[in-house]
Amino acid sequence: MSILSEINTLSNICDIPIETGVFSDNPPDIYLVATPLVDLFEVYADNLPEYEVQELRLSLFSKGNYIKIKNTLTRTLLGAGFTITDMRYLGHEDDTGYHHYALDVAKSYKFKLDKED
């Protein structure tokens, strides 16, 4: 399991289109872009990592009022065990007409040395 696969599942549950890095199609009025930020080994045992913390920025773009969608996303993320490390309004993009709101999220995953993804 990875943070990107879980975020994709949650966006489908919330019925919001999502892509990683950049939205390549003609964007709808509401969409998400997931940008991986960092992967860290935080917890060690016997000199080997036990958990990997994965972090990403979830950018919400909305042509209308983004508040209700942001609140739904926040509750959904917290309910799914994500940690929200930052939330901020980045502004209105006058050239596209979208409000841009960012949620930085993190989640820990059990690290297995013998498994390759």
N, C-alpha and C positions, 0 to 999 in steps of 0.2 A: 504494500500500500504506500502511496505517496500523497503529499499534500495536493499536487496538481490533480490527481485522479479523484480525490475526495471533493475538491472544490468544483470540479466538473460535474460530479454527481449532485452536489448541493445546488448548483446553478440550474440544473435540469429540474430539480424538485421545485425550485422557485420560479421556473419557467422564464429564465432570463438567459439569452444567448451569451456564450462566453468563448473567447479564444485566448491563446497564450501569446504574449508579446505585443501583438497588434491585431486589430479586427480587420480581416482581409476582404470580406464581402462588403456590400453596401450596408452600412450599419442601420439597425432599426432605431426607434426612438429611445429604447432602453437596452443597454448591453453592458457586459463586463469584459475587462481585459485582465488576465492574471500574469503577473511579472515575478518570476522567481527572484528572491533577494539573496538568501544565504542558506547553506546547510552546515550545521555545526555538530560536533561531538561534545556533549555537555557532561555526560555521566560516564565514568570509567570504573571498571573493576578488573583487577589483575592485569593492569596496563592495557586493557582493550576497551574500546568504546561499547557501552551497553545501549545507549540511546542516541539517535540522530534527531536533532531539532531542525525542522525545515520551516523556512519563512518565505512568505510571498506578499506582494502588494496586489490587492484586489481593487481595481479602478472601476468605479461605477460611473457610467455616462448616461445622462438622462436629459431629454429635451424639455421635460416638464418638471413638476415638483418631485425632487429626489428623496425627500424626508421619509415618506412612508416605505419606500423601497429600501432605503438605508436601514430603517428600523427592523424591517423583516429580515434583511440579510444579517444584521447584528444578532438578532435572536436565534436565527437558524445556525449561524456559526458557533455561538456560545453553546447552544443545545447539542451540537455535534462534537463538542470537546475541544474546539479551537481556542487559543488565547489571542485576544485582539491587543496588539502592542501599540497601535496608533490609529487614530481616526481623524481625518481632516478634509475640509472643503478646500479644493485647490483652485476653484474659480469657475467662472463662466467663460467658455470659449466662444467669443463673439463671431469668429469666422465659421464655426460649425453649428452654433446654437445649442451646444451641450453644456450642462452643468457637469463638473468633474469632481467626484468625491472618492477619496482613497481610504481603504481599510487595510492596514498591515496586520497579517495574521501569522501565527506560528502553531506548530503541533509537533509533539514528540512521537517518534516511532522506534520500536524495538529494533536494534541493529543486529543482524545476523551475518557473521563473517563468511559463512559458507554459501550464502545466497546471492546470486547476481540478478539484477534487474535491467 
